[in-house]
Amino acid sequence: MEKETVRYRIALNSTADVLAFTKTAVKIPHELFLVNGHHRLSAKSYLGVAVARISWEEIWLEADYDCYFDFERFIRQYSEKRR
């Protein structure tokens, strides 16, 4: 059985958002990534999340489970579920 991948567009408006997002991500036992059209970074890395915030126009959270309720404060748009 293939894993389902879920993507949400997120917004990180401040350094405090980056810190809060990362603190939430490190507590989750699933793989989490920040993606855009060209790059993929660990969502559990403070440095990676901070770099994405300042240099990417769009940030998408990609996970192998439905993480909506863990990150709903940051989610701006639902994308899709893929297998």
PyMOL Python script that loads the backbone (N, CA, C, O; Angstrom):
from pymol import cmd

cmd.read_pdbstr("""\
ATOM      1  N   MET A   1       0.839  -1.182   0.000  1.00  0.00           N
ATOM      2  CA  MET A   1       0.000   0.000   0.000  1.00  0.00           C
ATOM      3  C   MET A   1       0.887   1.250   0.000  1.00  0.00           C
ATOM      4  O   MET A   1       1.800   1.382   0.816  1.00  0.00           O
ATOM      5  N   GLU A   2       0.604   2.143  -0.914  1.00  0.00           N
ATOM      6  CA  GLU A   2       1.381   3.369  -1.003  1.00  0.00           C
ATOM      7  C   GLU A   2       0.926   4.375   0.041  1.00  0.00           C
ATOM      8  O   GLU A   2      -0.235   4.399   0.449  1.00  0.00           O
ATOM      9  N   LYS A   3       1.872   5.202   0.460  1.00  0.00           N
ATOM     10  CA  LYS A   3       1.526   6.262   1.406  1.00  0.00           C
ATOM     11  C   LYS A   3       0.830   7.393   0.674  1.00  0.00           C
ATOM     12  O   LYS A   3       1.122   7.676  -0.488  1.00  0.00           O
ATOM     13  N   GLU A   4      -0.085   8.026   1.364  1.00  0.00           N
ATOM     14  CA  GLU A   4      -0.781   9.181   0.825  1.00  0.00           C
ATOM     15  C   GLU A   4       0.039  10.426   1.158  1.00  0.00           C
ATOM     16  O   GLU A   4       0.542  10.562   2.273  1.00  0.00           O
ATOM     17  N   THR A   5       0.170  11.316   0.209  1.00  0.00           N
ATOM     18  CA  THR A   5       0.880  12.568   0.438  1.00  0.00           C
ATOM     19  C   THR A   5      -0.128  13.705   0.430  1.00  0.00           C
ATOM     20  O   THR A   5      -0.964  13.801  -0.469  1.00  0.00           O
ATOM     21  N   VAL A   6      -0.043  14.560   1.432  1.00  0.00           N
ATOM     22  CA  VAL A   6      -0.942  15.701   1.560  1.00  0.00           C
ATOM     23  C   VAL A   6      -0.108  16.965   1.480  1.00  0.00           C
ATOM     24  O   VAL A   6       0.984  17.033   2.044  1.00  0.00           O
ATOM     25  N   ARG A   7      -0.625  17.974   0.775  1.00  0.00           N
ATOM     26  CA  ARG A   7       0.086  19.259   0.660  1.00  0.00           C
ATOM     27  C   ARG A   7      -0.818  20.400   1.066  1.00  0.00           C
ATOM     28  O   ARG A   7      -1.995  20.451   0.707  1.00  0.00           O
ATOM     29  N   TYR A   8      -0.235  21.319   1.829  1.00  0.00           N
ATOM     30  CA  TYR A   8      -0.923  22.541   2.235  1.00  0.00           C
ATOM     31  C   TYR A   8      -0.010  23.728   1.975  1.00  0.00           C
ATOM     32  O   TYR A   8       1.185  23.682   2.264  1.00  0.00           O
ATOM     33  N   ARG A   9      -0.578  24.780   1.432  1.00  0.00           N
ATOM     34  CA  ARG A   9       0.180  26.024   1.298  1.00  0.00           C
ATOM     35  C   ARG A   9       0.157  26.697   2.664  1.00  0.00           C
ATOM     36  O   ARG A   9      -0.895  26.812   3.292  1.00  0.00           O
ATOM     37  N   ILE A  10       1.329  27.143   3.120  1.00  0.00           N
ATOM     38  CA  ILE A  10       1.418  27.771   4.432  1.00  0.00           C
ATOM     39  C   ILE A  10       1.980  29.178   4.319  1.00  0.00           C
ATOM     40  O   ILE A  10       2.593  29.544   3.316  1.00  0.00           O
ATOM     41  N   ALA A  11       1.759  29.955   5.363  1.00  0.00           N
ATOM     42  CA  ALA A  11       2.319  31.303   5.461  1.00  0.00           C
ATOM     43  C   ALA A  11       3.047  31.404   6.786  1.00  0.00           C
ATOM     44  O   ALA A  11       2.510  31.054   7.837  1.00  0.00           O
ATOM     45  N   LEU A  12       4.268  31.885   6.722  1.00  0.00           N
ATOM     46  CA  LEU A  12       5.079  32.155   7.898  1.00  0.00           C
ATOM     47  C   LEU A  12       5.398  33.644   7.857  1.00  0.00           C
ATOM     48  O   LEU A  12       6.276  34.076   7.110  1.00  0.00           O
ATOM     49  N   ASN A  13       4.687  34.422   8.659  1.00  0.00           N
ATOM     50  CA  ASN A  13       4.756  35.875   8.562  1.00  0.00           C
ATOM     51  C   ASN A  13       5.809  36.532   9.437  1.00  0.00           C
ATOM     52  O   ASN A  13       6.076  37.725   9.296  1.00  0.00           O
ATOM     53  N   SER A  14       6.406  35.771  10.334  1.00  0.00           N
ATOM     54  CA  SER A  14       7.375  36.374  11.253  1.00  0.00           C
ATOM     55  C   SER A  14       8.361  35.319  11.732  1.00  0.00           C
ATOM     56  O   SER A  14       8.182  34.126  11.489  1.00  0.00           O
ATOM     57  N   THR A  15       9.387  35.771  12.406  1.00  0.00           N
ATOM     58  CA  THR A  15      10.346  34.860  13.014  1.00  0.00           C
ATOM     59  C   THR A  15       9.669  34.027  14.094  1.00  0.00           C
ATOM     60  O   THR A  15      10.012  32.860  14.285  1.00  0.00           O
ATOM     61  N   ALA A  16       8.722  34.610  14.793  1.00  0.00           N
ATOM     62  CA  ALA A  16       7.971  33.868  15.808  1.00  0.00           C
ATOM     63  C   ALA A  16       7.181  32.729  15.158  1.00  0.00           C
ATOM     64  O   ALA A  16       7.064  31.652  15.742  1.00  0.00           O
ATOM     65  N   ASP A  17       6.640  32.951  13.966  1.00  0.00           N
ATOM     66  CA  ASP A  17       5.936  31.891  13.238  1.00  0.00           C
ATOM     67  C   ASP A  17       6.894  30.753  12.878  1.00  0.00           C
ATOM     68  O   ASP A  17       6.546  29.579  13.008  1.00  0.00           O
ATOM     69  N   VAL A  18       8.088  31.101  12.431  1.00  0.00           N
ATOM     70  CA  VAL A  18       9.086  30.085  12.087  1.00  0.00           C
ATOM     71  C   VAL A  18       9.404  29.231  13.306  1.00  0.00           C
ATOM     72  O   VAL A  18       9.464  28.005  13.209  1.00  0.00           O
ATOM     73  N   LEU A  19       9.605  29.867  14.443  1.00  0.00           N
ATOM     74  CA  LEU A  19       9.919  29.145  15.674  1.00  0.00           C
ATOM     75  C   LEU A  19       8.746  28.257  16.101  1.00  0.00           C
ATOM     76  O   LEU A  19       8.953  27.093  16.446  1.00  0.00           O
ATOM     77  N   ALA A  20       7.537  28.780  16.083  1.00  0.00           N
ATOM     78  CA  ALA A  20       6.357  28.006  16.485  1.00  0.00           C
ATOM     79  C   ALA A  20       6.123  26.841  15.530  1.00  0.00           C
ATOM     80  O   ALA A  20       5.800  25.737  15.968  1.00  0.00           O
ATOM     81  N   PHE A  21       6.281  27.076  14.238  1.00  0.00           N
ATOM     82  CA  PHE A  21       6.107  26.023  13.242  1.00  0.00           C
ATOM     83  C   PHE A  21       7.111  24.900  13.477  1.00  0.00           C
ATOM     84  O   PHE A  21       6.743  23.725  13.488  1.00  0.00           O
ATOM     85  N   THR A  22       8.371  25.258  13.662  1.00  0.00           N
ATOM     86  CA  THR A  22       9.425  24.263  13.862  1.00  0.00           C
ATOM     87  C   THR A  22       9.226  23.490  15.159  1.00  0.00           C
ATOM     88  O   THR A  22       9.440  22.278  15.193  1.00  0.00           O
ATOM     89  N   LYS A  23       8.819  24.170  16.223  1.00  0.00           N
ATOM     90  CA  LYS A  23       8.563  23.480  17.492  1.00  0.00           C
ATOM     91  C   LYS A  23       7.457  22.448  17.343  1.00  0.00           C
ATOM     92  O   LYS A  23       7.523  21.377  17.947  1.00  0.00           O
ATOM     93  N   THR A  24       6.448  22.755  16.552  1.00  0.00           N
ATOM     94  CA  THR A  24       5.374  21.800  16.299  1.00  0.00           C
ATOM     95  C   THR A  24       5.889  20.641  15.451  1.00  0.00           C
ATOM     96  O   THR A  24       5.612  19.479  15.749  1.00  0.00           O
ATOM     97  N   ALA A  25       6.630  20.954  14.406  1.00  0.00           N
ATOM     98  CA  ALA A  25       7.103  19.930  13.461  1.00  0.00           C
ATOM     99  C   ALA A  25       8.003  18.895  14.125  1.00  0.00           C
ATOM    100  O   ALA A  25       7.888  17.707  13.824  1.00  0.00           O
ATOM    101  N   VAL A  26       8.884  19.310  15.010  1.00  0.00           N
ATOM    102  CA  VAL A  26       9.821  18.354  15.614  1.00  0.00           C
ATOM    103  C   VAL A  26       9.131  17.362  16.543  1.00  0.00           C
ATOM    104  O   VAL A  26       9.697  16.311  16.844  1.00  0.00           O
ATOM    105  N   LYS A  27       7.930  17.670  17.001  1.00  0.00           N
ATOM    106  CA  LYS A  27       7.195  16.768  17.883  1.00  0.00           C
ATOM    107  C   LYS A  27       6.447  15.671  17.120  1.00  0.00           C
ATOM    108  O   LYS A  27       5.940  14.730  17.729  1.00  0.00           O
ATOM    109  N   ILE A  28       6.379  15.787  15.812  1.00  0.00           N
ATOM    110  CA  ILE A  28       5.583  14.874  14.998  1.00  0.00           C
ATOM    111  C   ILE A  28       6.474  13.754  14.469  1.00  0.00           C
ATOM    112  O   ILE A  28       7.532  14.025  13.900  1.00  0.00           O
ATOM    113  N   PRO A  29       6.058  12.497  14.649  1.00  0.00           N
ATOM    114  CA  PRO A  29       6.902  11.365  14.241  1.00  0.00           C
ATOM    115  C   PRO A  29       6.834  11.020  12.751  1.00  0.00           C
ATOM    116  O   PRO A  29       7.355   9.984  12.338  1.00  0.00           O
ATOM    117  N   HIS A  30       6.212  11.855  11.956  1.00  0.00           N
ATOM    118  CA  HIS A  30       6.107  11.622  10.515  1.00  0.00           C
ATOM    119  C   HIS A  30       7.120  12.495   9.778  1.00  0.00           C
ATOM    120  O   HIS A  30       7.659  13.449  10.338  1.00  0.00           O
ATOM    121  N   GLU A  31       7.370  12.153   8.513  1.00  0.00           N
ATOM    122  CA  GLU A  31       8.224  12.988   7.682  1.00  0.00           C
ATOM    123  C   GLU A  31       7.439  14.211   7.232  1.00  0.00           C
ATOM    124  O   GLU A  31       6.296  14.100   6.787  1.00  0.00           O
ATOM    125  N   LEU A  32       8.058  15.370   7.351  1.00  0.00           N
ATOM    126  CA  LEU A  32       7.447  16.637   6.937  1.00  0.00           C
ATOM    127  C   LEU A  32       8.466  17.404   6.107  1.00  0.00           C
ATOM    128  O   LEU A  32       9.640  17.486   6.466  1.00  0.00           O
ATOM    129  N   PHE A  33       8.007  17.961   5.001  1.00  0.00           N
ATOM    130  CA  PHE A  33       8.895  18.728   4.139  1.00  0.00           C
ATOM    131  C   PHE A  33       8.247  20.039   3.743  1.00  0.00           C
ATOM    132  O   PHE A  33       7.024  20.141   3.641  1.00  0.00           O
ATOM    133  N   LEU A  34       9.079  21.033   3.523  1.00  0.00           N
ATOM    134  CA  LEU A  34       8.653  22.276   2.890  1.00  0.00           C
ATOM    135  C   LEU A  34       9.097  22.170   1.440  1.00  0.00           C
ATOM    136  O   LEU A  34      10.243  21.818   1.159  1.00  0.00           O
ATOM    137  N   VAL A  35       8.193  22.472   0.528  1.00  0.00           N
ATOM    138  CA  VAL A  35       8.506  22.365  -0.889  1.00  0.00           C
ATOM    139  C   VAL A  35       8.026  23.608  -1.623  1.00  0.00           C
ATOM    140  O   VAL A  35       7.094  24.293  -1.201  1.00  0.00           O
ATOM    141  N   ASN A  36       8.691  23.868  -2.722  1.00  0.00           N
ATOM    142  CA  ASN A  36       8.198  24.819  -3.704  1.00  0.00           C
ATOM    143  C   ASN A  36       8.456  24.166  -5.055  1.00  0.00           C
ATOM    144  O   ASN A  36       8.691  22.958  -5.099  1.00  0.00           O
ATOM    145  N   GLY A  37       8.425  24.873  -6.106  1.00  0.00           N
ATOM    146  CA  GLY A  37       8.598  24.253  -7.416  1.00  0.00           C
ATOM    147  C   GLY A  37       9.949  23.610  -7.655  1.00  0.00           C
ATOM    148  O   GLY A  37      10.069  22.743  -8.520  1.00  0.00           O
ATOM    149  N   HIS A  38      10.974  24.013  -6.909  1.00  0.00           N
ATOM    150  CA  HIS A  38      12.328  23.557  -7.205  1.00  0.00           C
ATOM    151  C   HIS A  38      13.060  22.935  -6.026  1.00  0.00           C
ATOM    152  O   HIS A  38      14.035  22.212  -6.230  1.00  0.00           O
ATOM    153  N   HIS A  39      12.625  23.192  -4.810  1.00  0.00           N
ATOM    154  CA  HIS A  39      13.384  22.771  -3.638  1.00  0.00           C
ATOM    155  C   HIS A  39      12.513  22.000  -2.661  1.00  0.00           C
ATOM    156  O   HIS A  39      11.286  22.102  -2.671  1.00  0.00           O
ATOM    157  N   ARG A  40      13.179  21.229  -1.820  1.00  0.00           N
ATOM    158  CA  ARG A  40      12.513  20.435  -0.785  1.00  0.00           C
ATOM    159  C   ARG A  40      13.413  20.450   0.447  1.00  0.00           C
ATOM    160  O   ARG A  40      14.566  20.024   0.388  1.00  0.00           O
ATOM    161  N   LEU A  41      12.877  20.944   1.561  1.00  0.00           N
ATOM    162  CA  LEU A  41      13.637  21.056   2.803  1.00  0.00           C
ATOM    163  C   LEU A  41      12.891  20.379   3.941  1.00  0.00           C
ATOM    164  O   LEU A  41      11.667  20.251   3.904  1.00  0.00           O
ATOM    165  N   SER A  42      13.627  19.951   4.942  1.00  0.00           N
ATOM    166  CA  SER A  42      12.999  19.382   6.123  1.00  0.00           C
ATOM    167  C   SER A  42      12.220  20.464   6.862  1.00  0.00           C
ATOM    168  O   SER A  42      12.742  21.550   7.112  1.00  0.00           O
ATOM    169  N   ALA A  43      10.978  20.166   7.210  1.00  0.00           N
ATOM    170  CA  ALA A  43      10.157  21.114   7.973  1.00  0.00           C
ATOM    171  C   ALA A  43      10.532  21.098   9.451  1.00  0.00           C
ATOM    172  O   ALA A  43       9.992  21.876  10.238  1.00  0.00           O
ATOM    173  N   LYS A  44      11.447  20.225   9.827  1.00  0.00           N
ATOM    174  CA  LYS A  44      11.879  20.125  11.221  1.00  0.00           C
ATOM    175  C   LYS A  44      13.170  20.891  11.482  1.00  0.00           C
ATOM    176  O   LYS A  44      13.674  20.900  12.605  1.00  0.00           O
ATOM    177  N   SER A  45      13.697  21.523  10.461  1.00  0.00           N
ATOM    178  CA  SER A  45      14.936  22.292  10.572  1.00  0.00           C
ATOM    179  C   SER A  45      14.613  23.785  10.680  1.00  0.00           C
ATOM    180  O   SER A  45      14.044  24.375   9.762  1.00  0.00           O
ATOM    181  N   TYR A  46      14.982  24.379  11.803  1.00  0.00           N
ATOM    182  CA  TYR A  46      14.728  25.814  11.978  1.00  0.00           C
ATOM    183  C   TYR A  46      15.393  26.614  10.856  1.00  0.00           C
ATOM    184  O   TYR A  46      14.779  27.517  10.288  1.00  0.00           O
ATOM    185  N   LEU A  47      16.628  26.288  10.541  1.00  0.00           N
ATOM    186  CA  LEU A  47      17.336  27.017   9.488  1.00  0.00           C
ATOM    187  C   LEU A  47      16.641  26.848   8.141  1.00  0.00           C
ATOM    188  O   LEU A  47      16.484  27.817   7.398  1.00  0.00           O
ATOM    189  N   GLY A  48      16.224  25.621   7.821  1.00  0.00           N
ATOM    190  CA  GLY A  48      15.527  25.382   6.556  1.00  0.00           C
ATOM    191  C   GLY A  48      14.220  26.149   6.461  1.00  0.00           C
ATOM    192  O   GLY A  48      13.909  26.728   5.420  1.00  0.00           O
ATOM    193  N   VAL A  49      13.455  26.153   7.544  1.00  0.00           N
ATOM    194  CA  VAL A  49      12.180  26.875   7.560  1.00  0.00           C
ATOM    195  C   VAL A  49      12.425  28.376   7.428  1.00  0.00           C
ATOM    196  O   VAL A  49      11.702  29.063   6.707  1.00  0.00           O
ATOM    197  N   ALA A  50      13.443  28.886   8.123  1.00  0.00           N
ATOM    198  CA  ALA A  50      13.768  30.320   8.047  1.00  0.00           C
ATOM    199  C   ALA A  50      14.206  30.715   6.634  1.00  0.00           C
ATOM    200  O   ALA A  50      13.811  31.768   6.133  1.00  0.00           O
ATOM    201  N   VAL A  51      15.006  29.887   6.006  1.00  0.00           N
ATOM    202  CA  VAL A  51      15.448  30.167   4.633  1.00  0.00           C
ATOM    203  C   VAL A  51      14.254  30.165   3.683  1.00  0.00           C
ATOM    204  O   VAL A  51      14.136  31.044   2.829  1.00  0.00           O
ATOM    205  N   ALA A  52      13.377  29.188   3.826  1.00  0.00           N
ATOM    206  CA  ALA A  52      12.188  29.140   2.976  1.00  0.00           C
ATOM    207  C   ALA A  52      11.348  30.399   3.162  1.00  0.00           C
ATOM    208  O   ALA A  52      10.857  30.968   2.188  1.00  0.00           O
ATOM    209  N   ARG A  53      11.184  30.825   4.385  1.00  0.00           N
ATOM    210  CA  ARG A  53      10.367  32.014   4.669  1.00  0.00           C
ATOM    211  C   ARG A  53      10.899  33.253   3.958  1.00  0.00           C
ATOM    212  O   ARG A  53      10.123  34.027   3.396  1.00  0.00           O
ATOM    213  N   ILE A  54      12.198  33.444   3.979  1.00  0.00           N
ATOM    214  CA  ILE A  54      12.734  34.688   3.408  1.00  0.00           C
ATOM    215  C   ILE A  54      13.015  34.612   1.908  1.00  0.00           C
ATOM    216  O   ILE A  54      13.131  35.647   1.252  1.00  0.00           O
ATOM    217  N   SER A  55      13.125  33.395   1.354  1.00  0.00           N
ATOM    218  CA  SER A  55      13.535  33.342  -0.048  1.00  0.00           C
ATOM    219  C   SER A  55      12.515  32.715  -1.005  1.00  0.00           C
ATOM    220  O   SER A  55      12.683  32.821  -2.220  1.00  0.00           O
ATOM    221  N   TRP A  56      11.484  32.078  -0.502  1.00  0.00           N
ATOM    222  CA  TRP A  56      10.493  31.458  -1.382  1.00  0.00           C
ATOM    223  C   TRP A  56       9.238  32.307  -1.454  1.00  0.00           C
ATOM    224  O   TRP A  56       8.790  32.852  -0.445  1.00  0.00           O
ATOM    225  N   GLU A  57       8.674  32.419  -2.641  1.00  0.00           N
ATOM    226  CA  GLU A  57       7.413  33.139  -2.800  1.00  0.00           C
ATOM    227  C   GLU A  57       6.244  32.335  -2.242  1.00  0.00           C
ATOM    228  O   GLU A  57       5.345  32.899  -1.618  1.00  0.00           O
ATOM    229  N   GLU A  58       6.251  31.018  -2.463  1.00  0.00           N
ATOM    230  CA  GLU A  58       5.216  30.129  -1.946  1.00  0.00           C
ATOM    231  C   GLU A  58       5.874  29.005  -1.166  1.00  0.00           C
ATOM    232  O   GLU A  58       6.895  28.458  -1.583  1.00  0.00           O
ATOM    233  N   ILE A  59       5.282  28.670  -0.034  1.00  0.00           N
ATOM    234  CA  ILE A  59       5.781  27.563   0.776  1.00  0.00           C
ATOM    235  C   ILE A  59       4.650  26.551   0.940  1.00  0.00           C
ATOM    236  O   ILE A  59       3.541  26.899   1.343  1.00  0.00           O
ATOM    237  N   TRP A  60       4.947  25.319   0.626  1.00  0.00           N
ATOM    238  CA  TRP A  60       3.983  24.232   0.768  1.00  0.00           C
ATOM    239  C   TRP A  60       4.520  23.228   1.769  1.00  0.00           C
ATOM    240  O   TRP A  60       5.694  22.862   1.721  1.00  0.00           O
ATOM    241  N   LEU A  61       3.662  22.783   2.673  1.00  0.00           N
ATOM    242  CA  LEU A  61       3.991  21.734   3.620  1.00  0.00           C
ATOM    243  C   LEU A  61       3.530  20.417   3.012  1.00  0.00           C
ATOM    244  O   LEU A  61       2.371  20.279   2.622  1.00  0.00           O
ATOM    245  N   GLU A  62       4.431  19.460   2.932  1.00  0.00           N
ATOM    246  CA  GLU A  62       4.113  18.154   2.369  1.00  0.00           C
ATOM    247  C   GLU A  62       4.317  17.103   3.457  1.00  0.00           C
ATOM    248  O   GLU A  62       5.354  17.079   4.120  1.00  0.00           O
ATOM    249  N   ALA A  63       3.327  16.239   3.634  1.00  0.00           N
ATOM    250  CA  ALA A  63       3.385  15.226   4.687  1.00  0.00           C
ATOM    251  C   ALA A  63       2.775  13.924   4.208  1.00  0.00           C
ATOM    252  O   ALA A  63       2.002  13.894   3.251  1.00  0.00           O
ATOM    253  N   ASP A  64       3.135  12.851   4.888  1.00  0.00           N
ATOM    254  CA  ASP A  64       2.584  11.543   4.541  1.00  0.00           C
ATOM    255  C   ASP A  64       1.368  11.185   5.402  1.00  0.00           C
ATOM    256  O   ASP A  64       0.979  10.020   5.491  1.00  0.00           O
ATOM    257  N   TYR A  65       0.776  12.202   6.031  1.00  0.00           N
ATOM    258  CA  TYR A  65      -0.463  12.041   6.787  1.00  0.00           C
ATOM    259  C   TYR A  65      -1.176  13.382   6.775  1.00  0.00           C
ATOM    260  O   TYR A  65      -0.567  14.400   6.446  1.00  0.00           O
ATOM    261  N   ASP A  66      -2.439  13.401   7.124  1.00  0.00           N
ATOM    262  CA  ASP A  66      -3.184  14.654   7.114  1.00  0.00           C
ATOM    263  C   ASP A  66      -2.856  15.453   8.372  1.00  0.00           C
ATOM    264  O   ASP A  66      -3.350  15.155   9.459  1.00  0.00           O
ATOM    265  N   CYS A  67      -2.033  16.450   8.208  1.00  0.00           N
ATOM    266  CA  CYS A  67      -1.498  17.225   9.330  1.00  0.00           C
ATOM    267  C   CYS A  67      -2.236  18.555   9.542  1.00  0.00           C
ATOM    268  O   CYS A  67      -1.718  19.455  10.202  1.00  0.00           O
ATOM    269  N   TYR A  68      -3.425  18.671   8.991  1.00  0.00           N
ATOM    270  CA  TYR A  68      -4.154  19.935   9.049  1.00  0.00           C
ATOM    271  C   TYR A  68      -4.258  20.487  10.467  1.00  0.00           C
ATOM    272  O   TYR A  68      -3.932  21.650  10.702  1.00  0.00           O
ATOM    273  N   PHE A  69      -4.702  19.679  11.398  1.00  0.00           N
ATOM    274  CA  PHE A  69      -4.951  20.188  12.751  1.00  0.00           C
ATOM    275  C   PHE A  69      -3.669  20.517  13.507  1.00  0.00           C
ATOM    276  O   PHE A  69      -3.694  21.311  14.447  1.00  0.00           O
ATOM    277  N   ASP A  70      -2.558  19.921  13.111  1.00  0.00           N
ATOM    278  CA  ASP A  70      -1.279  20.259  13.734  1.00  0.00           C
ATOM    279  C   ASP A  70      -0.781  21.634  13.288  1.00  0.00           C
ATOM    280  O   ASP A  70      -0.124  22.339  14.054  1.00  0.00           O
ATOM    281  N   PHE A  71      -1.098  22.013  12.046  1.00  0.00           N
ATOM    282  CA  PHE A  71      -0.541  23.240  11.470  1.00  0.00           C
ATOM    283  C   PHE A  71      -1.603  24.218  10.984  1.00  0.00           C
ATOM    284  O   PHE A  71      -1.294  25.109  10.193  1.00  0.00           O
ATOM    285  N   GLU A  72      -2.840  24.076  11.434  1.00  0.00           N
ATOM    286  CA  GLU A  72      -3.923  24.896  10.879  1.00  0.00           C
ATOM    287  C   GLU A  72      -3.681  26.391  11.018  1.00  0.00           C
ATOM    288  O   GLU A  72      -4.165  27.165  10.192  1.00  0.00           O
ATOM    289  N   ARG A  73      -2.960  26.812  12.019  1.00  0.00           N
ATOM    290  CA  ARG A  73      -2.694  28.242  12.195  1.00  0.00           C
ATOM    291  C   ARG A  73      -1.841  28.813  11.059  1.00  0.00           C
ATOM    292  O   ARG A  73      -1.879  30.017  10.806  1.00  0.00           O
ATOM    293  N   PHE A  74      -1.075  27.963  10.377  1.00  0.00           N
ATOM    294  CA  PHE A  74      -0.190  28.405   9.294  1.00  0.00           C
ATOM    295  C   PHE A  74      -0.757  28.119   7.907  1.00  0.00           C
ATOM    296  O   PHE A  74      -0.281  28.687   6.924  1.00  0.00           O
ATOM    297  N   ILE A  75      -1.749  27.266   7.806  1.00  0.00           N
ATOM    298  CA  ILE A  75      -2.254  26.820   6.508  1.00  0.00           C
ATOM    299  C   ILE A  75      -3.114  27.899   5.862  1.00  0.00           C
ATOM    300  O   ILE A  75      -3.987  28.493   6.494  1.00  0.00           O
ATOM    301  N   ARG A  76      -2.839  28.130   4.582  1.00  0.00           N
ATOM    302  CA  ARG A  76      -3.578  29.120   3.808  1.00  0.00           C
ATOM    303  C   ARG A  76      -4.394  28.490   2.697  1.00  0.00           C
ATOM    304  O   ARG A  76      -5.415  29.043   2.289  1.00  0.00           O
ATOM    305  N   GLN A  77      -3.957  27.342   2.204  1.00  0.00           N
ATOM    306  CA  GLN A  77      -4.649  26.716   1.071  1.00  0.00           C
ATOM    307  C   GLN A  77      -4.350  25.227   1.060  1.00  0.00           C
ATOM    308  O   GLN A  77      -3.216  24.803   1.284  1.00  0.00           O
ATOM    309  N   TYR A  78      -5.375  24.448   0.799  1.00  0.00           N
ATOM    310  CA  TYR A  78      -5.242  22.994   0.661  1.00  0.00           C
ATOM    311  C   TYR A  78      -4.920  22.694  -0.792  1.00  0.00           C
ATOM    312  O   TYR A  78      -5.516  23.288  -1.691  1.00  0.00           O
ATOM    313  N   SER A  79      -4.006  21.800  -1.031  1.00  0.00           N
ATOM    314  CA  SER A  79      -3.673  21.458  -2.403  1.00  0.00           C
ATOM    315  C   SER A  79      -4.296  20.148  -2.841  1.00  0.00           C
ATOM    316  O   SER A  79      -5.252  20.149  -3.616  1.00  0.00           O
ATOM    317  N   GLU A  80      -3.776  19.037  -2.363  1.00  0.00           N
ATOM    318  CA  GLU A  80      -4.242  17.759  -2.891  1.00  0.00           C
ATOM    319  C   GLU A  80      -3.749  16.618  -2.025  1.00  0.00           C
ATOM    320  O   GLU A  80      -2.840  16.762  -1.207  1.00  0.00           O
ATOM    321  N   LYS A  81      -4.375  15.499  -2.237  1.00  0.00           N
ATOM    322  CA  LYS A  81      -3.895  14.239  -1.672  1.00  0.00           C
ATOM    323  C   LYS A  81      -3.442  13.408  -2.849  1.00  0.00           C
ATOM    324  O   LYS A  81      -4.161  13.288  -3.840  1.00  0.00           O
ATOM    325  N   ARG A  82      -2.271  12.840  -2.754  1.00  0.00           N
ATOM    326  CA  ARG A  82      -1.742  12.001  -3.834  1.00  0.00           C
ATOM    327  C   ARG A  82      -1.290  10.672  -3.261  1.00  0.00           C
ATOM    328  O   ARG A  82      -0.918  10.578  -2.091  1.00  0.00           O
ATOM    329  N   ARG A  83      -1.325   9.673  -4.079  1.00  0.00           N
ATOM    330  CA  ARG A  83      -0.788   8.353  -3.687  1.00  0.00           C
ATOM    331  C   ARG A  83       0.515   8.133  -4.388  1.00  0.00           C
ATOM    332  O   ARG A  83       1.145   7.091  -4.209  1.00  0.00           O
TER     333      ARG A  83
END
""", "prot")
cmd.dss("prot")
cmd.show_as("cartoon", "prot")
cmd.util.cbc("prot")
cmd.orient("prot")
